[in-house]
Amino acid sequence: MNERQRARRPGGRSARVGAQVHQAVTDLISERGYGTFTVGEVAARAGVADSSIYRRWGSLENLLSEVTLTRLNAQSPMPDTGSLAGDLHAYAANVAREITGPDGLALVRLAVALTGAGTDQQGQQGQQARDGLRDERTRQMQSMLDRAVERGERVPAALDVLDHILAPMYIRVLFGMELTPEYVDGLVDRLL
């Protein structure tokens, strides 16, 4: 392998640039909302060149999808408590903490914005980003449900978890309503 083919070092400059770009996106969404900034503004805020963003992510929509998925995965990993009820309660509590935290509303708005992508080229990229985000979340939830099946538990469908646990929490946050631990636990209990 020659010098030009060297692999990226985890934790090196590439990781630092990625973190700066991710934070710039989150900050811009918090300040202005989705659809009100450009790659150039993200680059300026992150202290990198526009070309670095295009080279690494290809489009603003791909970047936005990665930011959302990375934040969601980091903040609400799939728990493994030994029971489906325990896993769902822990997962729902993690999601509630994540979406009510400092960057939570920005991430919720971003996820929602990706679902409303148009039909032009930019919209198609947004739809692909949205589909990738949805597919990854569904895969993660399915892995939690599959573990429960292996333990012999009766499980709901992954989309039922989305409809009965995640969707009500996201709607409440979007409308500025409180998410109490009792409310979140009740969502899980009703599904089960």
Secondary structure, DSSP 8 states (H G I E B T S, - for coil): --GGG----TTSHHHHHHHHHHHHHHHHHHHH-TTS--HHHHHHHHTS-HHHHHHHHSSHHHHHHHHHHHHHHHHS-----SSHHHHHHHHHHHHHHHHHSTTHHHHHHHHHHHHT--SSHHHHHHHHHHHHHHHHHHHHHHHHHHHHHHTT-----HHHHIIIIIHHHHHHHHTT----HHHHHHHHHHH-
